[in-house]
Amino acid sequence: MAPSTAILSAAATSNTGNPLLNITVFAVFIIVTMAVVMRAGKTTSEASDFYTGGAKFSGRQNGLAIAGDYLSAASFLGIVGAVALTGYDGFLYSIGFFVAWLVALLLVAEPLRNTGKFTMADVLSFRLKQRPVRLAAAFGTLAVSLFYLIAQMAGAGSLVAVLLDIHDEKAQAIVVVVVGIIMIAYVLLGGMKGTTYVQMIKAVLLVSGVVIMAVLIFLKLGALNSIFDAAIANFGSSEYAAKNGLDGSAILDPGLKYGKTATTKLDFLSLGLALVLGTAGLPHVLMRFYTVPTAKEARRSVTWAIVLIGSFYLITLILGYGAAALVGPDRILAAPGGANSAAPLLALELGGSWFMAIISAVAFATVLAVVAGLAITASASVAHDIYHSIIRNGQSTEAEQVRVSRITVVVIGVLSIILGILAMSQNVAFLVALAFAIAASANLPTILYSLYWKKFNTTGALCSMYTGLGLALLLIIFSPAVSGDASSMFPNHDWHFFPLRNPGLVSIPGAFIAGFIGTMIGKPDNFDDLQAEMEVRSLTGVGVEAAVDH
């Protein structure tokens, strides 16, 4: 039997648990979390409630919510699948995501929180010309949020397809539509308050779930060496390894995915650069620091987040190799969702149908919490930065802003549903890496220049943001991620000319260079008093409640 035929045969007979049980547990999770959202949403009346929850959360609560926002479906579904199929190279995602969090904390988190009010554009435009900088920042925020949402939608579609054993692409598309509708309802009903409570619950459940899975793997396979040995044996005997001319030890060696050619090695560098620098430019993660009342509470939230995030990413290594040992690449690739199915299939092997249903429901709650946070960030950017600050010149009422925010949630939700359907075949960790590349290109250079370079001006900011955003989007559209490859969004078409799957290696340095050149050739803004105020606020937190319009 040919390998491809065997894989298809395995797909037809693979056990994915009890679909009725799976959907029942899902429904219970949705009902409970929706009740939490609706109860919190009753107190959402002002714009500050919708955007930041009124800045009334404690450091511990916000730390849990940050972890809930950061640990996305890509972190769970995508990384476990990437490690199970590519071993050492797949673990790059875990290392990159965690190191990126530390970079964000060291460079931008507290100064950004001390300077801003609602959105990242508050900081970028603080000492520059408001209207053009806010508009550029809003475009960057929307692009990052949309790409991140695409990954979450694709992950949700894969997850539910595995649970219900849905192989038909049209049925999987319907799943993505349903997820999108639930996400829109979450945000419209609860705003930031409701979303924050769901993220706190989800962070505790997700970290607890992966810890339990790791303990069960150790009980079943023994010490770490035994897990690696079992992974080598199962990987080496798979038809996937035979088809690709691999032996079992390949899953422990570097280069299984990124070491074959000069192009893949450059792709490795590009991916690493995007992962490490991307978090410091993610609007939805940085926005979480505006939900606490003081800088002290912001630092407390960081401590809680580091413990949870660090523990989680270390455990993904165990889960990934556990999936390689207990599930195997043939069964993972045969299941609906491909690599994204590794985690739920591992849960099935470890604890049966009930455990798979519970772990998958937690993963689904992860998707809902992250997409809700992203939708709020995008809506806040449109309502606060574009509508309030540019269109209405600071004269809109809070009720108008909240109304515009809600309309934006619906629009961006529909867009993410459509694009998520096209991206269902992609590994969600890879899709999130594209969002990281856009964030690191469009936002990070301007954030760093604004906070740390006194000569930085409006021309430099616009050059940096538009160059970074334009380059990243252009190179993604014309990369193998979109066309020209079997796993592309459009596998039957080929218009790519950029050889790398991630644009970070070109777009990130390009944005930094454009910002420097723009500052050198542009006229000074002569906002020296605002520059001094921003420096004091970013370092001390004094005046953080003051309005930033000028």
HELIX and SHEET records of a PDB file:
HELIX    1   1 PRO A    3  THR A   13  1                                  11    
HELIX    2   2 PRO A   19  GLY A   41  1                                  23    
HELIX    3   3 ALA A   47  THR A   52  1                                   6    
HELIX    4   4 GLY A   53  ALA A   55  5                                   3    
HELIX    5   5 GLY A   59  TYR A   70  1                                  12    
HELIX    6   6 ALA A   73  ALA A   73  1                                   1    
HELIX    7   7 ALA A   74  GLY A   78  3                                   5    
HELIX    8   8 ILE A   79  THR A   86  1                                   8    
HELIX    9   9 GLY A   87  ASP A   89  5                                   3    
HELIX   10  10 PHE A   91  ALA A  104  1                                  14    
HELIX   11  11 LEU A  105  ALA A  109  3                                   5    
HELIX   12  12 GLU A  110  THR A  115  1                                   6    
HELIX   13  13 MET A  120  LEU A  124  1                                   5    
HELIX   14  14 GLN A  130  LEU A  163  1                                  34    
HELIX   15  15 GLU A  169  LEU A  221  1                                  53    
HELIX   16  16 LEU A  224  GLY A  236  1                                  13    
HELIX   17  17 GLU A  239  LYS A  243  1                                   5    
HELIX   18  18 GLY A  248  ILE A  251  5                                   4    
HELIX   19  19 ALA A  262  GLY A  278  1                                  17    
HELIX   20  20 THR A  279  GLY A  281  5                                   3    
HELIX   21  21 PRO A  283  LEU A  286  1                                   4    
HELIX   22  22 MET A  287  THR A  291  5                                   5    
HELIX   23  23 ALA A  295  LEU A  326  1                                  32    
HELIX   24  24 PRO A  329  ALA A  334  1                                   6    
HELIX   25  25 GLY A  338  SER A  341  5                                   4    
HELIX   26  26 ALA A  342  ALA A  380  1                                  39    
HELIX   27  27 SER A  381  ILE A  391  3                                  11    
HELIX   28  28 GLU A  398  LEU A  422  1                                  25    
HELIX   29  29 VAL A  428  ALA A  442  1                                  15    
HELIX   30  30 LEU A  444  TYR A  452  1                                   9    
HELIX   31  31 THR A  458  ILE A  477  1                                  20    
HELIX   32  32 GLY A  504  ILE A  521  1                                  18    
HELIX   33  33 ASP A  528  THR A  540  1                                  13    
END                                                                             
